[in-house]
Amino acid sequence: MLPVTVKSPLSSVSPQPSIIVVGLGNPILGDDGVGWIVAEEVKRRLDETQTGFPQSSPVVVECCSLGGLSLMEQLIGYDRAIIVDAFAVDQPAGTVFTIGIDELPDYSSLHAASVHDTSLQNALVIGKTMGVHLPEEVTLVGVSSEQLYEFSEELTPNVAAAVPQAVQIVLNLIFTGDTK
């Protein structure tokens, strides 16, 4: 009998990209859409340059409207994640900041009555408990926002003015790992 060589279908698949950028929010709720706008501009700039990354390891840019478990599913298989979102914080509108996932307040108690959603921190714990490959490094790029719940496809002026700074911070995180 001749030896049989079986080629795994996975052996011909190129490796998963190592970085994902997720624009989080709702593009029809005013400033809540800033994450999408920043992500779309980052994607446009990356598509223009295509420098710094081998073909087998591009950066993936996605937009997502849901957090918790749905967001965790988007992060599966990546080593690093950069999430861009609007935040209602005690900062002037348009302030751009970065924080690590470990610095983000855990709002798990707000989801205690729902089995369908949880905080991102809990979702990441659940995924890792299940053995899912999730990013070790999750950085959030936040934009302090004014109008998060009013129907509009337009950003307020201060938030719109912050988009270029947020884009540059995301690109710096991608290429150097630094926010400067």
Secondary structure, DSSP 8 states (H G I E B T S, - for coil): --------GGGGS----SEEEEEES-TTBGGGGHHHHHHHHHHHHHHHH--SS-TTS-EEEEEES--HHHHHHHTTT-SEEEEEEEE--SS-TT-EEEEEGGGS---GGGGTT-SS---HHHHHHHHHHTT----SEEEEEEEE-S-SSS-BSS--HHHHHHHHHHHHHHHHHHHTS---
